[in-house]
């Protein structure tokens, strides 16, 4: 696998993160027909119309997965965290629980609406 192959990231993750990331990947790729996947900065990147839209990554200390939203500063969902980021916000995900599909759908719909403005 090449460094640009997103599959390498998923295969390198320990469980339960691997299953969580793979489920998130499928959810994102099925969310909208104009979403594609690549690797940027060593992370899986999901692009909307060839422009970075969100990333999957994990916390350095806890290893807990999260969804990083590029246009986070324009999103107002209460479950998003800004931290010390100027532009992006994250949505933390517990890999030992079912994906919060409803919350993810709300956040992704809001992020899509921001890009469609």
N, C-alpha and C positions, 0 to 999 in steps of 0.2 A: 504494500500500500504506500502511496506517495504521501508526503506531509500535507498535501492539499485534500486528501481523501478524508471526508468527515467520519467515515466508519472507524478509522483508527482511534479517534477519541473515545467513542462508545465502547469499543472492545477493551480499551485499557482501564476502564472504570471498574472498581470493585462493586460487588452487590452490597446493599440494595440500590446503590446509585446507578449502576448500569441499566437496570430495568426501568428505573424512574426516568433517566435520560432518554432511553429508547421510546418510552411511552410519550414523553414530551415531544420528541422528534416527530413521531407519527401524528400527534395532534396538530403540531405546527404545519407540517407539510399538507395535511388534509384541510386546514383551516380556510385557505384561499388559493385559487388556481394560479395566482401570480407569485406565490411564495416558492423560492428555490433555496437550496442549501449549499454552502461552501465552508471553507475553513479560513478564518482570519484571526491573526494573533494567537494561533494554536487552539482556538475555540470554535465549536460549531456556530456558524453564523447563518441566520435566515434572512434572506433578502426579499424585499418586496419591490418588484420591477427593477431588479438588479442593483438596488440600493440597500445597504445594511438596515435591518429593521429590528432584529433582536438577536441575542446570543444565549447559549446555554453555558453555565459554568458552575463552580462550586466554591464555597467559602474556604479560605486558606486554613483557618483554624479548625472549624467544625467539619469540613468536607461536605456540608449540606448543599445540595443542588439549588440553583436559583435561575430564574429567567431574567436576563438583563435587557431592558427596553431602551432602545436608542433615543427615542423622543420622549423619554420619561418626564422631563420638566413640563411637558404639556399635558400629562396625564394626572388625573386627580383621584384615582381609586384609593380607598383607605388602606388596602393591604400592600400597597407599593411603598418601598423605603428608598429614600434619597441618599442617606448616609452623607459622605463628604463629596459626593459626585456633583458636578456642575450641570450636567446635561441628562444623564441616564438615571433610571430608577430600577430597583430589583424587586422581584417577587420570590420570596423564599419558599421552598417546597420541602416538605418532610418526606423522605424517600421510603419510610416505613408505613405510610398511610396511602389511601387511595388519592389519586390526583384530584385537586379541587376544581373539577371541570367547569362548574358554573362560574366560579371566580375567574378562572383563566379565560373563559369565553368573554366575560365582561371586559376584562383588561385588553384582550386582543381586539375586540370590536372597537374599543375606544382608541387603541393604537392605530387601527386601520382607518378610522374616521379622521384622525389627525393627519395621516398621510394623504388622505383623499381631499383635504381642504384646498 
